[in-house]
Amino acid sequence: MSHDDDLDEKLAALAELPVPPPSAALLGMVRAGGAVTTRSPWHAVAAVVAVAITIVVVHTWVTSVREDLASLPPTWFYAVLAAWLLAFLAPLAVALVPRRGSVLADSGRAALLALVIPAAVTAMSIWLRVDGPQTVIPTPDNALRYIASCILGGLEMAAIPLIISIVALYRAALPSHTRWLGAAVGAANGSLAGLMLHVHCPIGGPVHVAVGHAGASIVGAIVGAIVVPTVRPRRSATST
């Protein structure tokens, strides 16, 4: 019998031996660990929403509600407010919460909402807009100044919720391509800016509301699509 045959027989004999029980030290470590709870993505959504709504309320309380509010139809005002809130919640939830049975966020659905939400709020701002008797209608001389003021003010207010949204995004399992997830959270927080402006800004007219209010959702989507994929390689490089 060759040396190799003898070694094969000894290894085969070892396979027939019973598996030794785990040591007491190993069992103690396992028992001491306790139950492990999985992270719920809905907790992240709730945290972002809580911070975002708090910032909107505080901002509105400091800067006051729109001066033409009393001249606007209440049903219209609250219906459009609910539409802005939905435009914030829907893309945020899609970007942070995976489909049922999956551990990764769905880039396809995020891409759809990143495109649909800015288009929808722009259309709403043009065709479902209501200007009351006390609403300020811009003139050619001040139209650009009003638009720039609203876009910059809205995005400044939404900056902290956007940063928190990106942090929550990177605490979850991510697919290899994150551009559309970034666009979705950007569009969501741009819509949050539109929500705040709907409550605060007394300026009307189709151009101002479509560009100055709904435009924040478009700018937010572009910013998110640029920032999130840019941050991801740096994060991966520092973690390796």
Salt bridges, closest charged atoms under 4 A:
ASP6 OD2 - LYS10 NZ 3.49
ASP68 OD1 - ARG66 NE 2.72
ASP106 OD2 - ARG99 NE 2.35
ASP106 OD2 - ARG109 NE 3.80
ASP131 OD2 - ARG129 NE 2.96
